[in-house]
Structure formats: structure tokens, C-alpha cells
Amino acid sequence: MNRSGTADLRAATAVEVTKDRNGVDQVVLRNRRGSSARVSLHGGQVLSWRTDQGEELLFTSSKAIFKPPNPVRGGIPICFPQFGNCGSLEQHGFARKKIWVIDQNPPPFLQHNDSNDKVYTDLLLEPSEEDLKIWPHSFEFRLRVCLTVEGNLTMISRIRNINCKPFSFSIAFHTYFSISDISEVRVEGLETLDYLDNLFQRERFTEQGDALTFESEVDRVYLSSSDVIAVFDHEQKRTFTIRKEGLPDVVVWNPWEKKSKSMVDFGDEEYKQMLCVDGAAIEKQITLKPGEEWTGRLELSVVHSG
């Protein structure tokens, strides 16, 4: 490739910091093929992930509230240090409501098949005095959001205990996938797994089907899953693949019609166009001794067929 061609590729790969309508910083990642991702420092939340054709892959509600401290309904909120209501904190913890900062001095991250074609941003969350009053544990939560040359979205998380005593936490990357119609979607990779059903007071069941399909509200935590889960969207002729490390559980959620109407930041009929499938660590909390660090990795990819 000639020099001008190389320069053109580099120019097309970009990391740009912008502001949303409330003045909160966002980082926009663009790879050289035209794929993009947008990450808000409000919650360290990925709000957009687009293909090189401009196709949006993440769902965001038309009624989503973008003004802090409200979490945004859609994208990929980070639920930490608690998932759900099973604990002393507010539902899904406080990380998704906090303003993160761009990490100016990130430590070396675990990289898989690293190359110069990746574009990424590093974010950091540390507890405020207010946070320490409700959850008295000092930590550093470092997050790298990365867009590969193929357009895959990768989130690498490192949580370090800088406390003088151990602490435990649960975590989930609450991924809202954009789908054509919930009745045309199936999830594979969960067969024969035990799951906790939040619609039945977290009672434990075993998945009987070869694939999970949807005819009513679903709110489950599948336990000790494989590291690869697939979401097939028949109408759109595309398949999302979720690859994960350090995140043994999988949350599957769709609110269906009745619950949708009870949520102020969610459209009455929008349950048809979204499905949450999360990489998570919920059933067995992660415990860190002083100075210890946990690493989790989530990679999302999409393949079109037909």
C-alpha cells in the first residue's frame, strides 16, 4: 500500500471526545471500515454500536432519560457492585449513575489478538465520599471499550481492591440488543443450564429447550454458562455472538407488554424491538482480598446471512 493509502486508513480510524446535550462527555470510536461506537462518561455506558453500513445494533428507548443521575434505558449499562435488588444498595448498584473519567494512565490491559487496527478508550471509576457511605469499599474500576477492525465491540473490565479488607460484588453488562421482533428471536447456548427465575422469587429451574424463544415476560439468570452465546434474529437475518471471560452467568430479560407500560422511560410497544442478554457474575459473588484484581471480558460480534 502506498504512503497516501496508509495515511487515509489512519485518518479514518479515530477517537473523538464530544459532549451530549447535557454537557456530559462522550467518546466516539470509529474504525477504518466505518464501524462506530459511542460511550458516555455518564455510567461508562456504551450508547451506540453501528456497523460499517450505519446499522444500529443496540436498542435505546425513545423515552430514555439522558439527564444524570438517571441511567439511560438502553445501550449497555454497567450493573456494579450489585445486580438486581438482592443487597443493600439500589437496584443494579451505583456505577451506571456515576460520571466516569477518561483514564489518562491505564495499566497494561489483557489484549487478545492485539493489533494497531483497534480503536479504544479507557475509562475509570473511583468511589466518591457519598459512595463510600453506602458501600464502604475503596476500588478502582477500569474499563476499556474497544472496536476491532472487524467491527466487534469489546469491553475489558478490571476491578481492583485498594481497601484494607476484602469485599465482594456482583456485576452485569446489561446489553440491550436491537432486534426486529421478539417473537422471531431465539437464544442458543443456554440448553440444560440451571437458571434463577426472577418472576418466581428466584426459584431455580433447569432449561428444557434446545433454544430459548419468547412468548411472554422473561427475567432469568442462567448459571455457569459456556463462554459463547448466540442470539438469532430470523427476520433481520443476523446473529449476535456473545463471547465472555470471567463472567460465568447470563441474564436474559424482556419486560413484555404489561411491565413495559409501567416503566416511564420505556415505550409501551418497545419490548418487541429489544432483548437483553448480559454477561454477568451474579450467583457466586466475586471476592477480592486487599490488592487483588478481577478481570472480565465481553466481546460482541454480529454476522449477517442471506
Beta strands, then each sheet from edge to edge (+ up, - down):
strand 1: 14-19
strand 2: 25-30
strand 3: 36-40
strand 4: 45-50
strand 5: 78-79
strand 6: 101-102
strand 7: 119-125
strand 8: 139-147
strand 9: 153-161
strand 10: 167-173
strand 11: 176-178
strand 12: 185-188
strand 13: 194-197
strand 14: 203-206
strand 15: 218-222
strand 16: 228-233
strand 17: 238-245
strand 18: 249-254
strand 19: 274-288
strand 20: 293-304
sheet 1: 1+ 2- 3+ 4-
sheet 2: 5+ 10- 19+ 11-
sheet 3: 5+ 10- 19+ 18- 15+ 13- 14+
sheet 4: 6+ 7- 8+ 9- 20+ 17- 16+ 12-
end
